[in-house]
C-alpha cells in the first residue's frame, strides 16, 4: 500500500473513532432527552435527598430548545425543588439539574411514585421515581472494605452509624453475607441507640481466625443495622482467611 493510501486509511479510522463511538450519558434516552442518576430514593422524615436529572436535546429538537423541568405526585409534607428548573440547550452534551426532595417531620411514611416532567414545546416527556418515606434510617459506614485474617489472629473494622433525619430508636447490629470457614465475628455493642443525643455511634466489628483452620478462603459480608422490618447496610467487606 502506498504512503498516501496508508495516510487515508489512518484518517478514516480516526474519524470513525471520533464520530462513530460517542455515547450519550448513562440513563439518558435519545427519544426523551431525560435520564435519572437513580430511580429509587429513600428519604427520612426531616431529611432531604437529591437526584441528578440528566438532560440533553431529544430526537428532532434543535439548538436553542428551551426545556422546563417539574415534579408531580408529591404528597402533603413532601416538597421538591429542581435547580435549574429551566434550561436552554445549545449543544448535544448532557446537562445536569439537581432534584432535591424534602420530607417534613410529620409526613406519612410509605411508598409513592413521583413523576419528573421534561417539557419542551408541546412535548411532555416523563420519568418515574420510586420514593420511599421512612420514619427511621441510618447511614452505615466502615473504615475498611478488605481484611485478611490469620489463624489465632484478629482484625477489627470500625462501623459508624450516623443518624438520618429525625430517626429515633434502637438498632440491632448483625452481619449480612458470609465469612470464610475458620473465621468468626462479633459486634460490640450489639444494640445501639440512635436519637438526637446519639447521632453518630461507633461499633467494633471483630473477625477472629481459628487456630486449626488450614484452608484459605474469601467471602463478602456487610455490617447491617436492623430496626423492625427496616435495615441499612454498609458497603461490602471482603474477608479473606490466610492459613499460615
Short mmCIF file of the C-alpha atoms (twelve columns), coordinates in Angstrom:
data_MODEL
# 
_entry.id   MODEL 
# 
loop_
_atom_site.group_PDB 
_atom_site.id 
_atom_site.type_symbol 
_atom_site.label_atom_id 
_atom_site.label_alt_id 
_atom_site.label_comp_id 
_atom_site.label_asym_id 
_atom_site.label_seq_id 
_atom_site.Cartn_x 
_atom_site.Cartn_y 
_atom_site.Cartn_z 
_atom_site.pdbx_PDB_model_num 
ATOM 1   C CA . UNK A 1   0.000   0.000   0.000  1 
ATOM 2   C CA . UNK A 2   1.347   3.445   -0.916 1 
ATOM 3   C CA . UNK A 3   2.135   6.016   1.762  1 
ATOM 4   C CA . UNK A 4   -0.784  8.169   0.562  1 
ATOM 5   C CA . UNK A 5   -3.255  5.291   0.860  1 
ATOM 6   C CA . UNK A 6   -1.907  4.423   4.310  1 
ATOM 7   C CA . UNK A 7   -2.480  8.005   5.463  1 
ATOM 8   C CA . UNK A 8   -6.022  7.988   4.061  1 
ATOM 9   C CA . UNK A 9   -6.801  4.706   5.808  1 
ATOM 10  C CA . UNK A 10  -5.444  6.043   9.094  1 
ATOM 11  C CA . UNK A 11  -7.514  9.227   8.753  1 
ATOM 12  C CA . UNK A 12  -10.649 7.149   8.118  1 
ATOM 13  C CA . UNK A 13  -10.062 5.127   11.295 1 
ATOM 14  C CA . UNK A 14  -9.527  8.293   13.347 1 
ATOM 15  C CA . UNK A 15  -12.757 9.822   12.027 1 
ATOM 16  C CA . UNK A 16  -14.649 6.592   12.701 1 
ATOM 17  C CA . UNK A 17  -13.476 6.558   16.305 1 
ATOM 18  C CA . UNK A 18  -14.200 10.242  16.826 1 
ATOM 19  C CA . UNK A 19  -17.717 10.287  15.384 1 
ATOM 20  C CA . UNK A 20  -18.961 6.714   15.425 1 
ATOM 21  C CA . UNK A 21  -18.227 5.655   19.008 1 
ATOM 22  C CA . UNK A 22  -19.515 8.614   21.016 1 
ATOM 23  C CA . UNK A 23  -22.071 7.783   23.697 1 
ATOM 24  C CA . UNK A 24  -24.804 9.661   25.500 1 
ATOM 25  C CA . UNK A 25  -24.829 9.975   29.276 1 
ATOM 26  C CA . UNK A 26  -25.880 6.791   31.017 1 
ATOM 27  C CA . UNK A 27  -29.622 6.667   31.533 1 
ATOM 28  C CA . UNK A 28  -30.427 9.426   29.029 1 
ATOM 29  C CA . UNK A 29  -32.963 8.450   26.393 1 
ATOM 30  C CA . UNK A 30  -32.256 9.767   22.895 1 
ATOM 31  C CA . UNK A 31  -36.017 9.946   22.351 1 
ATOM 32  C CA . UNK A 32  -36.994 11.821  25.534 1 
ATOM 33  C CA . UNK A 33  -33.737 13.644  26.304 1 
ATOM 34  C CA . UNK A 34  -34.173 12.826  30.002 1 
ATOM 35  C CA . UNK A 35  -32.385 10.486  32.400 1 
ATOM 36  C CA . UNK A 36  -32.063 9.916   36.155 1 
ATOM 37  C CA . UNK A 37  -28.994 9.153   38.248 1 
ATOM 38  C CA . UNK A 38  -31.232 6.787   40.254 1 
ATOM 39  C CA . UNK A 39  -34.904 5.856   40.125 1 
ATOM 40  C CA . UNK A 40  -35.333 4.826   43.770 1 
ATOM 41  C CA . UNK A 41  -34.957 7.264   46.657 1 
ATOM 42  C CA . UNK A 42  -35.255 6.725   50.408 1 
ATOM 43  C CA . UNK A 43  -35.916 9.872   52.406 1 
ATOM 44  C CA . UNK A 44  -36.425 10.005  56.161 1 
ATOM 45  C CA . UNK A 45  -38.693 12.434  57.958 1 
ATOM 46  C CA . UNK A 46  -36.969 15.791  58.471 1 
ATOM 47  C CA . UNK A 47  -34.387 14.975  55.778 1 
ATOM 48  C CA . UNK A 48  -33.566 15.870  52.174 1 
ATOM 49  C CA . UNK A 49  -32.254 13.627  49.393 1 
ATOM 50  C CA . UNK A 50  -31.114 14.586  45.888 1 
ATOM 51  C CA . UNK A 51  -31.250 13.009  42.432 1 
ATOM 52  C CA . UNK A 52  -29.368 14.231  39.364 1 
ATOM 53  C CA . UNK A 53  -31.517 14.784  36.274 1 
ATOM 54  C CA . UNK A 54  -29.633 14.293  33.011 1 
ATOM 55  C CA . UNK A 55  -30.949 16.477  30.195 1 
ATOM 56  C CA . UNK A 56  -29.966 16.796  26.545 1 
ATOM 57  C CA . UNK A 57  -31.519 17.534  23.169 1 
ATOM 58  C CA . UNK A 58  -34.139 14.925  22.319 1 
ATOM 59  C CA . UNK A 59  -34.684 13.452  18.887 1 
ATOM 60  C CA . UNK A 60  -35.956 16.130  16.498 1 
ATOM 61  C CA . UNK A 61  -35.052 19.094  18.731 1 
ATOM 62  C CA . UNK A 62  -32.822 21.910  17.536 1 
ATOM 63  C CA . UNK A 63  -30.191 24.054  19.208 1 
ATOM 64  C CA . UNK A 64  -31.877 26.727  21.316 1 
ATOM 65  C CA . UNK A 65  -34.622 24.412  22.614 1 
ATOM 66  C CA . UNK A 66  -35.959 25.582  25.985 1 
ATOM 67  C CA . UNK A 67  -36.652 22.770  28.461 1 
ATOM 68  C CA . UNK A 68  -38.763 23.163  31.613 1 
ATOM 69  C CA . UNK A 69  -38.413 20.617  34.426 1 
ATOM 70  C CA . UNK A 70  -41.072 19.954  37.065 1 
ATOM 71  C CA . UNK A 71  -42.326 17.303  39.500 1 
ATOM 72  C CA . UNK A 72  -45.813 15.930  40.182 1 
ATOM 73  C CA . UNK A 73  -47.193 13.318  42.561 1 
ATOM 74  C CA . UNK A 74  -45.789 14.747  45.793 1 
ATOM 75  C CA . UNK A 75  -47.899 14.065  48.912 1 
ATOM 76  C CA . UNK A 76  -48.610 16.603  51.640 1 
ATOM 77  C CA . UNK A 77  -45.491 17.106  53.709 1 
ATOM 78  C CA . UNK A 78  -43.040 16.413  50.873 1 
ATOM 79  C CA . UNK A 79  -41.579 19.242  48.806 1 
ATOM 80  C CA . UNK A 80  -39.266 19.226  45.803 1 
ATOM 81  C CA . UNK A 81  -37.050 21.763  44.076 1 
ATOM 82  C CA . UNK A 82  -35.203 21.481  40.758 1 
ATOM 83  C CA . UNK A 83  -32.115 23.595  40.085 1 
ATOM 84  C CA . UNK A 84  -32.103 24.852  37.403 1 
ATOM 85  C CA . UNK A 85  -35.757 24.324  36.503 1 
ATOM 86  C CA . UNK A 86  -35.309 25.802  33.012 1 
ATOM 87  C CA . UNK A 87  -32.535 25.087  30.511 1 
ATOM 88  C CA . UNK A 88  -31.756 26.371  27.030 1 
ATOM 89  C CA . UNK A 89  -29.959 23.586  25.177 1 
ATOM 90  C CA . UNK A 90  -27.496 24.782  22.546 1 
ATOM 91  C CA . UNK A 91  -25.385 21.644  22.073 1 
ATOM 92  C CA . UNK A 92  -25.648 17.858  22.185 1 
ATOM 93  C CA . UNK A 93  -23.902 17.500  25.557 1 
ATOM 94  C CA . UNK A 94  -25.596 16.025  28.615 1 
ATOM 95  C CA . UNK A 95  -26.503 18.716  31.160 1 
ATOM 96  C CA . UNK A 96  -27.330 18.130  34.821 1 
ATOM 97  C CA . UNK A 97  -30.066 19.536  37.040 1 
ATOM 98  C CA . UNK A 98  -30.481 18.666  40.717 1 
ATOM 99  C CA . UNK A 99  -33.804 17.443  42.123 1 
ATOM 100 C CA . UNK A 100 -33.957 17.773  45.920 1 
ATOM 101 C CA . UNK A 101 -36.797 16.073  47.816 1 
ATOM 102 C CA . UNK A 102 -37.504 17.079  51.431 1 
ATOM 103 C CA . UNK A 103 -39.807 15.248  53.860 1 
ATOM 104 C CA . UNK A 104 -41.336 17.095  56.807 1 
ATOM 105 C CA . UNK A 105 -41.249 15.753  60.351 1 
ATOM 106 C CA . UNK A 106 -44.958 14.826  60.267 1 
ATOM 107 C CA . UNK A 107 -45.310 13.312  56.781 1 
ATOM 108 C CA . UNK A 108 -46.875 9.859   56.463 1 
ATOM 109 C CA . UNK A 109 -44.491 7.021   55.671 1 
ATOM 110 C CA . UNK A 110 -44.805 4.686   52.700 1 
ATOM 111 C CA . UNK A 111 -44.003 4.223   49.008 1 
ATOM 112 C CA . UNK A 112 -45.218 6.517   46.252 1 
ATOM 113 C CA . UNK A 113 -44.412 7.402   42.663 1 
ATOM 114 C CA . UNK A 114 -43.010 10.838  41.884 1 
ATOM 115 C CA . UNK A 115 -43.036 11.899  38.236 1 
ATOM 116 C CA . UNK A 116 -40.347 14.143  36.738 1 
ATOM 117 C CA . UNK A 117 -41.510 16.060  33.647 1 
ATOM 118 C CA . UNK A 118 -39.352 17.423  30.841 1 
ATOM 119 C CA . UNK A 119 -41.440 19.841  28.773 1 
ATOM 120 C CA . UNK A 120 -40.233 21.463  25.551 1 
ATOM 121 C CA . UNK A 121 -42.632 22.970  23.053 1 
ATOM 122 C CA . UNK A 122 -45.725 20.792  23.184 1 
ATOM 123 C CA . UNK A 123 -43.882 17.619  24.202 1 
ATOM 124 C CA . UNK A 124 -44.017 16.352  27.797 1 
ATOM 125 C CA . UNK A 125 -41.577 13.513  28.492 1 
ATOM 126 C CA . UNK A 126 -41.666 11.954  31.954 1 
ATOM 127 C CA . UNK A 127 -39.778 9.525   34.169 1 
ATOM 128 C CA . UNK A 128 -40.955 7.988   37.435 1 
ATOM 129 C CA . UNK A 129 -39.047 7.837   40.719 1 
ATOM 130 C CA . UNK A 130 -39.977 5.306   43.397 1 
ATOM 131 C CA . UNK A 131 -39.914 7.425   46.563 1 
ATOM 132 C CA . UNK A 132 -39.950 5.765   49.978 1 
ATOM 133 C CA . UNK A 133 -40.642 7.947   53.005 1 
ATOM 134 C CA . UNK A 134 -39.429 6.265   56.204 1 
ATOM 135 C CA . UNK A 135 -39.514 7.119   59.893 1 
ATOM 136 C CA . UNK A 136 -36.093 5.604   60.588 1 
ATOM 137 C CA . UNK A 137 -32.820 5.054   58.761 1 
ATOM 138 C CA . UNK A 138 -29.103 5.338   59.427 1 
ATOM 139 C CA . UNK A 139 -26.007 5.595   57.293 1 
ATOM 140 C CA . UNK A 140 -23.716 2.610   57.907 1 
ATOM 141 C CA . UNK A 141 -20.058 3.248   57.077 1 
ATOM 142 C CA . UNK A 142 -16.942 1.130   57.613 1 
ATOM 143 C CA . UNK A 143 -13.301 2.206   57.797 1 
ATOM 144 C CA . UNK A 144 -12.128 -0.808  55.783 1 
ATOM 145 C CA . UNK A 145 -13.667 -2.873  52.990 1 
ATOM 146 C CA . UNK A 146 -10.962 -5.567  52.924 1 
ATOM 147 C CA . UNK A 147 -9.416  -7.569  55.779 1 
ATOM 148 C CA . UNK A 148 -7.181  -10.639 55.959 1 
ATOM 149 C CA . UNK A 149 -7.453  -12.924 58.985 1 
ATOM 150 C CA . UNK A 150 -4.805  -15.446 60.062 1 
ATOM 151 C CA . UNK A 151 -5.057  -18.429 62.450 1 
ATOM 152 C CA . UNK A 152 -5.314  -17.168 66.047 1 
ATOM 153 C CA . UNK A 153 -5.415  -13.629 64.654 1 
ATOM 154 C CA . UNK A 154 -7.970  -10.839 64.954 1 
ATOM 155 C CA . UNK A 155 -8.889  -7.966  62.657 1 
ATOM 156 C CA . UNK A 156 -11.157 -5.077  63.658 1 
ATOM 157 C CA . UNK A 157 -13.343 -2.877  61.460 1 
ATOM 158 C CA . UNK A 158 -14.831 0.368   62.773 1 
ATOM 159 C CA . UNK A 159 -18.533 0.597   61.891 1 
ATOM 160 C CA . UNK A 160 -20.020 4.094   62.129 1 
ATOM 161 C CA . UNK A 161 -23.777 4.658   62.407 1 
ATOM 162 C CA . UNK A 162 -24.957 8.162   61.507 1 
ATOM 163 C CA . UNK A 163 -28.482 9.345   62.214 1 
ATOM 164 C CA . UNK A 164 -30.627 10.299  59.241 1 
ATOM 165 C CA . UNK A 165 -33.300 12.955  59.528 1 
ATOM 166 C CA . UNK A 166 -35.495 12.682  62.615 1 
ATOM 167 C CA . UNK A 167 -34.735 8.994   63.261 1 
ATOM 168 C CA . UNK A 168 -35.138 7.726   66.828 1 
ATOM 169 C CA . UNK A 169 -34.807 4.182   68.133 1 
ATOM 170 C CA . UNK A 170 -32.567 1.231   68.902 1 
ATOM 171 C CA . UNK A 171 -30.930 -0.815  66.157 1 
ATOM 172 C CA . UNK A 172 -29.749 -4.401  66.379 1 
ATOM 173 C CA . UNK A 173 -26.361 -4.968  64.770 1 
ATOM 174 C CA . UNK A 174 -25.678 -8.078  62.706 1 
ATOM 175 C CA . UNK A 175 -23.685 -9.270  59.724 1 
ATOM 176 C CA . UNK A 176 -25.237 -9.963  56.320 1 
ATOM 177 C CA . UNK A 177 -23.498 -12.287 53.874 1 
ATOM 178 C CA . UNK A 178 -20.816 -14.868 54.608 1 
ATOM 179 C CA . UNK A 179 -17.352 -15.165 56.141 1 
ATOM 180 C CA . UNK A 180 -14.764 -17.830 55.204 1 
ATOM 181 C CA . UNK A 181 -14.533 -21.140 57.041 1 
ATOM 182 C CA . UNK A 182 -12.415 -20.712 60.146 1 
ATOM 183 C CA . UNK A 183 -13.461 -17.087 60.715 1 
ATOM 184 C CA . UNK A 184 -15.875 -15.999 63.449 1 
ATOM 185 C CA . UNK A 185 -17.207 -12.494 64.041 1 
ATOM 186 C CA . UNK A 186 -18.666 -10.317 66.788 1 
ATOM 187 C CA . UNK A 187 -20.167 -6.826  67.045 1 
ATOM 188 C CA . UNK A 188 -19.722 -4.657  70.128 1 
ATOM 189 C CA . UNK A 189 -22.096 -3.193  71.114 1 
ATOM 190 C CA . UNK A 190 -24.760 -5.364  69.517 1 
ATOM 191 C CA . UNK A 191 -27.542 -2.832  70.221 1 
ATOM 192 C CA . UNK A 192 -27.153 0.892   69.512 1 
ATOM 193 C CA . UNK A 193 -29.394 3.811   70.429 1 
ATOM 194 C CA . UNK A 194 -29.925 6.447   67.724 1 
ATOM 195 C CA . UNK A 195 -31.613 9.752   68.593 1 
ATOM 196 C CA . UNK A 196 -30.955 13.484  68.923 1 
ATOM 197 C CA . UNK A 197 -28.335 12.804  71.618 1 
ATOM 198 C CA . UNK A 198 -26.751 9.864   69.767 1 
ATOM 199 C CA . UNK A 199 -26.310 10.995  66.167 1 
ATOM 200 C CA . UNK A 200 -23.010 9.252   65.405 1 
ATOM 201 C CA . UNK A 201 -22.159 5.968   67.105 1 
ATOM 202 C CA . UNK A 202 -19.270 3.516   66.692 1 
ATOM 203 C CA . UNK A 203 -19.459 -0.287  66.699 1 
ATOM 204 C CA . UNK A 204 -16.457 -2.624  66.693 1 
ATOM 205 C CA . UNK A 205 -16.732 -5.453  64.173 1 
ATOM 206 C CA . UNK A 206 -14.132 -8.104  65.054 1 
ATOM 207 C CA . UNK A 207 -13.087 -11.063 62.912 1 
ATOM 208 C CA . UNK A 208 -11.167 -13.924 64.568 1 
ATOM 209 C CA . UNK A 209 -9.272  -16.758 62.895 1 
ATOM 210 C CA . UNK A 210 -9.449  -20.342 64.161 1 
ATOM 211 C CA . UNK A 211 -6.178  -21.994 65.146 1 
ATOM 212 C CA . UNK A 212 -6.893  -25.275 63.347 1 
ATOM 213 C CA . UNK A 213 -8.168  -23.931 60.007 1 
ATOM 214 C CA . UNK A 214 -5.780  -24.867 57.181 1 
ATOM 215 C CA . UNK A 215 -7.732  -23.874 54.055 1 
ATOM 216 C CA . UNK A 216 -7.659  -20.387 52.580 1 
ATOM 217 C CA . UNK A 217 -10.928 -18.694 51.697 1 
ATOM 218 C CA . UNK A 218 -12.592 -15.416 50.846 1 
ATOM 219 C CA . UNK A 219 -16.176 -14.167 51.291 1 
ATOM 220 C CA . UNK A 220 -18.017 -10.842 51.285 1 
ATOM 221 C CA . UNK A 221 -20.243 -9.537  54.067 1 
ATOM 222 C CA . UNK A 222 -21.879 -6.273  55.161 1 
ATOM 223 C CA . UNK A 223 -22.469 -4.679  58.538 1 
ATOM 224 C CA . UNK A 224 -26.237 -4.380  58.983 1 
ATOM 225 C CA . UNK A 225 -28.305 -2.178  61.303 1 
ATOM 226 C CA . UNK A 226 -31.796 -3.613  61.928 1 
ATOM 227 C CA . UNK A 227 -34.883 -1.905  63.321 1 
ATOM 228 C CA . UNK A 228 -38.120 -3.804  62.849 1 
ATOM 229 C CA . UNK A 229 -38.506 -4.652  59.168 1 
ATOM 230 C CA . UNK A 230 -36.101 -1.878  58.154 1 
ATOM 231 C CA . UNK A 231 -32.405 -2.455  57.648 1 
ATOM 232 C CA . UNK A 232 -29.450 -0.419  56.418 1 
ATOM 233 C CA . UNK A 233 -26.210 -1.994  55.180 1 
ATOM 234 C CA . UNK A 234 -22.618 -0.893  54.832 1 
ATOM 235 C CA . UNK A 235 -20.532 -1.336  51.717 1 
ATOM 236 C CA . UNK A 236 -19.296 -4.875  51.168 1 
ATOM 237 C CA . UNK A 237 -16.355 -6.083  53.270 1 
ATOM 238 C CA . UNK A 238 -14.085 -8.663  51.613 1 
ATOM 239 C CA . UNK A 239 -12.905 -11.060 54.333 1 
ATOM 240 C CA . UNK A 240 -10.014 -13.391 53.499 1 
ATOM 241 C CA . UNK A 241 -8.628  -16.225 55.627 1 
ATOM 242 C CA . UNK A 242 -4.929  -16.844 55.050 1 
ATOM 243 C CA . UNK A 243 -3.661  -20.091 56.568 1 
ATOM 244 C CA . UNK A 244 -0.055  -19.989 57.732 1 
# 
